[in-house]
């Protein structure tokens, strides 16, 4: 695998130039220039695909359209996030955890939290560690009572977790590089300068400096230029990127869920950001389509935080992302070979490779298996080739909705109305006026004409019509 880390600022794009030329037509210019999926801009994608296959063998992988809820990779358990590298959960896994943790107390609660520690994201993990400390002295403590009975200080909770992650980063570097290594010295210097840990009284900071997570991570990346092997830098970063940085997020969680709320709901919030989502590689706001060839599996935390930020900028926050995309691609390919997500995804690894290379302008290059190599891997293992579902491919936007429909017990515990119509909707439907028909026989409904906005709505409407006719 060839990976070039992206740490430089994003260069001025063609879009920016177009905006300077004609500010009155900004949106139109951006959509036309920045959307690599536009047929007019397909030459680079075609070239990448052509160069990838030996002997100029061409395979048409267009990626079938699907809404974010239809991306079957989201059903795979414990896949590594393409961004932070942390394992991700399916919706079913998060619901199961919420019920277990929401009903547990004391030592049992402590154990449930410990068993699921790899799934918690940075700020949530800081709160979990705080709760675990409280359960040692309160054998009947629940998630909420561990907060409500104590004087939980968000600033101190954040500081304790930052110190813990810095120490774990230092230990990881010692494990890989030996004692008194460059990363260990970096961690000790940060602990002393910012938190006063290990510093003598003369050097101990009075108020404590503000910790800069991005700057600290960039210093770890720079150690590769000083002789540290790339694979070791990656393993160290896997620990360091777990550094939390938002006291505000911690304070809001404690305020919203730690006092007078359901323990199950609090548990669901603590684990929710680990759920696997479909990340638009080329942002939807910049013309990226809802299609498999523009998706990769990413946890809710990373997906929501990135927004439409360029990868050049985003990878300053997660400099280990290029390696994690490769790890994710390998893991998903293995599940494709096993037939875990049907027969429509054999071309997905190449789609992912193409989209990532295009979006990063060739700075991140993946090594993946093409459909022929996936078939060969199945033959070598004696595995059957899964049958592609033509109906799913044709109706993906409105057809496949996932096998998991939710947990009724969890919905009751949290007061969720998942899958249920609101009272307002029911009342509206009950009082809806019958359609009037004119002489021409055409429907004459009052109000504005409804226009389908995208393929997802159109396919869903078509499917509902077909189901109504079949009934």
C-alpha positions in Angstrom: 0.0 0.0 0.0 1.2 3.4 -0.9 0.1 6.2 1.4 1.1 9.8 1.4 0.0 11.7 4.5 -2.0 14.8 3.9 -0.9 17.6 6.2 -0.5 20.6 4.0 -3.2 23.3 3.6 -5.7 22.7 0.7 -4.6 24.6 -2.5 -6.9 27.1 -4.1 -9.4 25.1 -6.1 -11.0 25.7 -9.5 -14.2 26.3 -7.6 -12.7 29.2 -5.6 -11.4 30.7 -8.9 -14.8 30.4 -10.4 -16.3 32.1 -7.4 -14.0 35.0 -7.7 -14.9 35.4 -11.4 -18.6 35.3 -10.9 -19.9 35.6 -7.4 -23.5 35.8 -8.6 -23.4 32.2 -9.8 -21.5 30.6 -6.9 -23.7 27.5 -6.3 -24.0 26.7 -10.0 -20.3 27.0 -10.5 -19.5 24.8 -7.5 -21.9 22.1 -8.5 -20.6 22.1 -12.0 -16.9 22.2 -11.2 -16.6 20.2 -7.9 -18.8 17.2 -8.6 -16.5 14.4 -9.9 -19.4 12.2 -10.5 -20.7 14.5 -13.3 -20.5 12.7 -16.6 -18.5 15.7 -18.0 -15.8 15.1 -15.3 -15.5 11.3 -15.7 -12.3 11.2 -17.7 -10.1 11.0 -14.6 -12.2 8.3 -13.0 -12.0 6.3 -16.3 -8.2 6.7 -16.4 -7.8 5.5 -12.8 -10.0 2.5 -13.5 -8.2 1.7 -16.8 -4.7 1.9 -15.1 -5.8 -0.3 -12.2 -6.5 -3.5 -14.2 -3.7 -5.5 -15.8 -3.9 -5.9 -19.5 -6.3 -2.9 -19.8 -9.1 -5.1 -18.7 -12.2 -3.0 -18.3 -15.0 -3.6 -15.8 -18.0 -1.3 -15.5 -18.5 -0.5 -11.8 -21.1 2.3 -11.6 -22.3 1.7 -8.0 -26.0 1.2 -7.7 -27.9 4.1 -6.1 -29.1 3.8 -2.5 -30.1 6.1 0.3 -27.9 6.2 3.4 -30.1 3.7 5.1 -29.6 1.2 2.2 -25.8 0.8 2.4 -25.4 -2.9 3.4 -21.9 -2.4 4.8 -23.7 -0.8 7.7 -24.9 -4.3 8.7 -21.4 -5.6 9.3 -20.5 -5.8 12.9 -17.2 -4.4 14.4 -15.9 -2.9 11.2 -13.1 -0.4 11.8 -14.0 3.2 11.1 -12.3 4.6 8.0 -11.4 7.7 9.9 -10.6 7.1 13.6 -10.0 3.4 13.2 -12.2 2.6 16.3 -14.5 -0.5 15.9 -18.1 0.5 14.9 -21.4 -0.9 16.1 -24.6 -1.7 14.1 -27.9 -0.2 15.3 -28.8 -3.6 16.9 -25.5 -3.7 18.8 -26.1 -0.2 20.2 -29.7 -1.0 21.3 -28.5 -4.2 23.0 -25.8 -2.3 24.9 -28.3 0.4 26.0 -30.6 -2.2 27.5 -27.8 -4.0 29.3 -26.0 -0.9 30.7 -29.3 0.9 31.5 -30.4 -2.0 33.8 -27.0 -2.7 35.4 -25.8 -1.3 38.7 -22.5 -1.2 40.7 -19.9 -3.8 39.8 -22.1 -5.3 37.0 -22.4 -1.8 35.4 -18.6 -1.4 35.7 -18.1 -4.7 33.9 -20.6 -3.9 31.1 -18.8 -0.6 30.5 -15.4 -2.2 30.5 -16.5 -4.9 28.0 -17.5 -2.2 25.6 -14.7 0.2 26.2 -13.3 0.0 22.6 -16.5 1.4 21.2 -16.7 4.6 23.2 -15.6 7.8 21.5 -13.3 10.3 23.2 -15.6 12.6 25.2 -18.0 9.7 26.0 -15.1 7.5 27.2 -14.1 10.3 29.6 -17.5 10.2 31.2 -17.5 6.4 31.3 -14.2 6.4 33.1 -15.6 8.9 35.6 -18.7 6.6 36.2 -16.5 3.6 36.7 -14.6 5.4 39.4 -17.9 6.2 41.2 -19.2 2.6 41.0 -16.3 1.4 43.2 -17.7 3.4 46.2 -21.4 3.1 45.3 -22.4 -0.5 44.8 -26.0 0.5 43.8 -24.9 3.2 41.4 -26.6 3.4 38.0 -25.4 5.5 35.1 -27.4 8.5 36.1 -27.0 8.2 39.9 -23.2 8.1 39.4 -23.5 11.6 38.1 -26.4 13.0 40.1 -25.0 11.9 43.5 -21.5 13.4 42.8 -20.0 16.7 42.0 -19.1 15.9 38.4 -16.8 18.7 37.1 -16.6 18.6 33.2 -13.3 20.4 33.2 -11.7 17.9 35.6 -13.2 14.9 33.7 -11.7 16.3 30.4 -8.3 16.9 32.0 -8.2 13.4 33.7 -9.0 11.7 30.3 -6.4 13.8 28.4 -3.7 12.9 31.0 -4.7 9.2 30.7 -4.5 9.1 26.9 -1.2 10.9 26.9 0.2 8.3 29.4 -1.2 5.5 27.3 0.4 7.0 24.2 3.7 7.1 26.0 3.4 3.5 27.1 2.6 2.4 23.5 5.7 4.2 22.2 7.8 2.4 24.8 6.3 -0.9 23.8 7.2 -0.2 20.1 10.3 1.9 20.3 11.9 1.2 23.7 12.5 3.4 26.7 13.4 7.1 26.4 12.2 7.3 22.8 11.2 10.5 20.8 7.4 10.0 21.3 7.8 9.3 25.0 9.7 12.5 25.4 7.0 14.4 23.5 4.3 13.0 25.8 6.2 13.7 29.0 6.9 17.3 27.8 3.2 17.8 27.1 2.2 16.4 30.4 4.5 18.6 32.3 3.9 21.8 30.3 0.1 21.6 30.1 -0.9 19.6 33.1 2.0 19.8 35.5 2.4 16.0 35.6 6.0 15.1 36.4 7.1 18.7 36.6 8.9 20.0 39.7 7.4 22.9 41.7 9.5 25.5 39.9 8.3 24.4 36.4 4.7 23.5 37.4 2.3 25.7 35.3 0.1 27.9 37.4 -3.1 27.9 35.4 -2.2 25.2 32.9 -1.7 25.8 29.2 -4.5 25.0 26.8 -3.9 21.6 25.2 -3.8 21.6 21.4 -4.8 18.2 20.1 -4.1 18.9 16.4 -0.6 20.3 17.1 0.3 17.3 19.3 -0.8 14.8 16.7 1.2 16.6 14.0 4.3 16.3 16.2 3.8 12.6 16.3 3.5 12.5 12.5 6.7 14.4 12.2 8.6 11.7 14.1 8.4 9.6 10.9 10.8 12.1 9.3 13.1 11.6 12.2 13.5 7.8 11.7 10.4 6.3 13.3 8.9 3.6 11.1 5.6 4.4 9.5 3.9 1.3 10.9 4.9 2.3 14.4 3.7 5.9 13.9 0.3 4.5 12.8 0.0 2.3 15.9 0.9 5.2 18.2 -1.6 7.5 16.5 -4.3 4.9 17.0 -4.0 5.6 20.7 -3.3 9.4 20.5 -6.3 10.2 18.3 -8.5 9.2 21.3 -7.6 12.4 23.0 -10.8 14.4 23.9 -10.9 18.1 23.5 -14.4 19.4 24.2 -15.4 20.3 27.7 -18.6 21.7 26.3 -19.7 18.3 24.9 -19.0 16.6 28.3 -20.9 19.3 30.2 -23.9 19.0 27.9 -24.1 15.2 28.3 -23.9 15.5 32.0 -26.6 18.1 32.1 -28.9 16.5 29.6 -28.7 12.9 30.7 -27.1 12.7 34.2 -30.0 14.2 36.1 -33.6 12.8 36.1 -33.4 10.9 32.9 -33.7 7.2 32.0 -30.5 5.1 32.5 -31.3 3.4 29.2 -31.4 6.7 27.3 -28.1 7.8 28.9 -26.5 4.5 27.9 -27.8 4.9 24.3 -26.3 8.4 24.1 -22.9 7.2 25.4 -22.6 4.5 22.7 -24.5 6.2 19.8 -21.5 7.8 18.2 -20.0 4.4 17.6 -22.8 3.4 15.2 -21.7 2.8 11.6 -23.0 5.3 9.1 -22.5 5.9 5.3 -20.0 8.6 4.8 -20.3 10.6 1.5 -16.7 10.5 0.2 -17.5 13.5 -2.1 -19.8 15.6 0.2 -23.5 15.5 -0.7 -23.6 19.3 -0.3 -21.0 19.5 -3.1 -22.9 17.2 -5.5 -21.9 13.8 -4.2 -24.6 11.2 -5.0 -26.3 8.8 -2.7 -24.7 5.7 -4.2 -22.4 2.9 -3.2 -19.5 4.2 -5.2 -19.5 7.4 -3.1 -19.9 5.7 0.3 -17.6 4.3 3.0 -18.3 3.1 6.5 -17.6 5.7 9.1 -18.7 6.1 12.7 -21.3 8.7 13.6 -18.8 10.7 15.5 -16.4 11.2 12.5 -19.1 11.5 9.9 -20.9 14.2 11.8 -17.8 16.1 12.7 -16.3 16.2 9.2 -19.3 17.8 7.5 -18.1 18.8 4.0 -14.5 19.6 5.1 -11.8 18.6 2.6 -9.7 15.6 3.4 -6.6 17.7 3.4 -8.0 19.7 6.3 -9.8 16.8 8.0 -6.7 14.5 8.1 -5.0 17.1 10.3 -7.4 15.9 13.0 -7.0 12.2 12.1 -3.6 11.8 10.4 -3.9 8.0 10.7 -7.0 8.0 8.4 -5.2 6.9 5.2 -4.1 3.7 6.9 -7.5 3.2 8.5 -9.3 3.4 5.1 -7.0 0.6 3.9 -7.8 -1.5 7.0 -11.5 -0.9 6.5 -11.3 -1.8 2.8 -9.5 -5.1 3.7 -12.1 -6.0 6.4 -15.1 -5.2 4.2 -13.5 -7.2 1.3 -13.2 -10.2 3.5 -16.9 -10.0 4.3 -17.7 -9.6 0.6 -15.7 -12.8 -0.2 -17.6 -14.7 2.5 -20.9 -13.5 1.0 -22.0 -11.7 4.1 -23.7 -8.8 2.2 -25.0 -10.4 -0.9 -23.7 -10.4 -4.5 -24.1 -6.7 -5.4 -20.9 -5.6 -3.7 -18.1 -7.4 -5.6 -17.1 -4.1 -7.3 -17.3 -2.0 -4.1 -13.6 -2.2 -3.1 -12.6 -0.8 -6.5 -15.3 1.8 -6.3 -13.9 2.9 -2.9 -10.4 3.0 -4.2 -11.5 5.1 -7.2 -13.5 7.6 -5.1 -10.7 8.0 -2.4 -8.0 8.6 -5.0 -10.2 11.1 -6.8 -11.2 13.0 -3.7 -7.6 13.2 -2.4 -6.2 14.0 -5.8 -4.1 10.8 -5.7 -2.5 11.5 -2.4 -4.1 8.4 -0.8 -3.8 5.2 -2.9 -5.4 2.0 -1.7 -4.6 -1.6 -2.6 -7.8 -3.6 -3.2 -9.1 -6.7 -4.9 -11.1 -6.3 -8.1 -14.2 -8.5 -8.8 -12.2 -11.2 -10.6 -9.7 -11.5 -7.7 -12.6 -11.7 -5.2 -14.1 -14.6 -7.3 -10.7 -16.3 -7.3 -10.4 -16.0 -3.5 -13.8 -17.6 -3.2 -12.8 -20.5 -5.4 -9.6 -21.1 -3.4 -11.6 -21.3 -0.2 -14.4 -23.4 -1.7 -17.0 -20.7 -1.1 -20.0 -20.2 -3.3 -20.5 -17.0 -5.2 -23.5 -15.1 -3.8 -26.2 -14.4 -6.3 -26.6 -10.7 -7.2 -30.1 -9.4 -6.5 -31.2 -7.6 -9.6 -34.3 -6.3 -7.8 -32.3 -4.8 -5.0 -30.0 -3.2 -7.5 -32.8 -1.7 -9.4 -34.9 -0.6 -6.4 -32.1 0.1 -4.0 -33.2 3.6 -3.2 -36.5 2.6 -1.8 -36.3 -1.2 -1.5 -33.7 -2.5 0.9 -34.1 -1.0 4.4 -32.0 -3.3 6.5 -32.9 -6.4 8.4 -33.0 -4.7 11.8 -36.3 -3.0 12.6 -35.5 -1.8 16.2 -36.1 -3.1 19.7 -39.5 -2.6 21.2 -38.2 -2.9 24.7 -35.7 -0.2 24.1 -38.3 2.1 22.5 -40.5 1.7 25.5 -37.7 2.4 27.9 -36.6 5.6 26.1 -40.0 6.8 24.9 -39.0 6.5 21.3 -41.6 6.6 18.6 -39.5 4.8 16.0 -41.7 3.5 13.2 -44.8 5.1 14.7 -46.8 8.0 13.3 -47.1 11.0 15.5 -50.5 12.1 16.8 -50.3 15.2 14.6 -49.8 13.0 11.5 -52.6 10.6 12.4 -55.0 13.5 13.0 -53.9 15.1 9.7 -54.6 11.9 7.8 -58.0 11.4 9.5 -59.2 14.8 8.5 -57.7 14.8 5.0 -60.3 15.9 2.3 -61.1 13.5 -0.5 -59.6 14.2 -3.9 -61.9 16.2 -6.3 -62.0 15.1 -10.0 -62.8 17.5 -12.8 -64.4 16.9 -16.2 -61.0 15.8 -17.7 -60.8 13.1 -15.1 -57.5 14.5 -13.7 -57.0 15.0 -10.0 -57.5 18.6 -8.7 -55.9 18.9 -5.3 -55.5 22.2 -3.6 -52.1 23.6 -2.8 -48.8 23.4 -4.6 -47.9 20.5 -6.8 -45.5 18.1 -5.2 -42.3 17.6 -7.1 -40.0 14.6 -6.5 -36.7 16.0 -5.5 -34.4 13.1 -6.1 -34.1 9.5 -7.2 -34.6 8.2 -3.7 -38.1 9.7 -3.3 -39.1 8.6 -6.8 -38.0 5.0 -6.2 -39.7 4.9 -2.8 -42.9 6.2 -4.3 -42.8 3.6 -7.1 -42.3 0.8 -4.6 -45.2 2.0 -2.4 -47.4 2.1 -5.5 -46.4 -1.5 -6.5 -47.1 -2.7 -3.0 -50.5 -1.0 -3.0 -51.4 -2.7 -6.3 -50.2 -6.1 -5.1 -52.4 -5.8 -1.9 
